[in-house]
Amino acid sequence: MTEKKIKEIIYFQLEDQSGRLDKVLVEESELSRTQIQSLIKQGLVTVNGQVEKANYKLSGQELIEMQVPEEEVLEIEAQAIPLDIIYEDDDLLVINKEAGMVVHPSKGHPRDTLVNALFYHFGNHLAAGSDSYRPGLVHRIDKDTSGLLVVAKNNESHRYLSQQLMDHTLGRIYYCLVEGQMEVKQGSIEIPLARDPKNRLKYHADAQGKPAWTDFEVLESYPSASLIQAELKTGRTHQIRAHFEHIGHPIIGDPVYNRDSLNLWPTDQGQFLHAGQIHFIHPRSHELIEFHAPLPASFINLQNHLKSQTPA
């Protein structure tokens, strides 16, 4: 691995600031929580000369050294890709992303992403974000997941919304079509998740993983499938996909967690998972606002197919 060049070293002589290492550094620095946690994971943050984890409890009398590496610049190409903007004001956007669109560019996928479209439509009128290639993004959803994303237009809004994402006051409700009929109509899945060592693209149940909590309700049942409403109480990567696969009801069309379904169901869109609702406190008005996005046509078509299997 190529050693990163260090742009600057920042020292914090704490006197009475106690609490988690990552949270204290977010308060003391100008970096986002995502950036801080990345530096900690890379071993670029020390407490009294020792590398510690993000959840290390500070007592308030520590010397912290934080090395900030030079940022890898990924040039963003502005592309005239249409956007389905649900809401817009001076501080933020709420966008209904279509399935199949990658959220942000990477070295292997530099074009045709949501960020390329944002850059075309809004240029520099976006928050800096946690990285240069993710301007405005507060959170993300998977490529083959459709639905709502909030985008910040300025750094103040980005910090305010990111804090809500961290303390779970930014709420998200998803809809998914899963295989089989659920035994219970309402419940919670509280199963820790970690990256699968046998397949780095997947996450799996692991007692030593990060806590993950999903509430769910069955909205409709079909002979071979169920329509589920799922609410994230935590926001782990692939949380809903991994949770439902673990309990034996994988999402239809999921190319990672349910590959066998790709040949069994009439779908060409990827997993049937839709971020249909989002709510948060507005960074300027401080009012609770909520947005909804209808199920995409492919979702409705599969529902109709499933209903046609139900005996009259």
Beta strands, then each sheet from edge to edge (+ up, - down):
strand 1: 6-13
strand 2: 19-20
strand 3: 45-47
strand 4: 50-51
strand 5: 57-58
strand 6: 63-69
strand 7: 85-88
strand 8: 92-97
strand 9: 146-152
strand 10: 171-179
strand 11: 186-190
strand 12: 193-196
strand 13: 199-205
strand 14: 213-221
strand 15: 225-232
strand 16: 273-281
strand 17: 288-292
sheet 1: 1+ 6- 3+ 4-
sheet 2: 2+ 5-
sheet 3: 7+ 8- 9+ 16+ 10- 15+ 14- 11+
sheet 4: 7+ 8- 9+ 16+ 17-
sheet 5: 12+ 13-
end
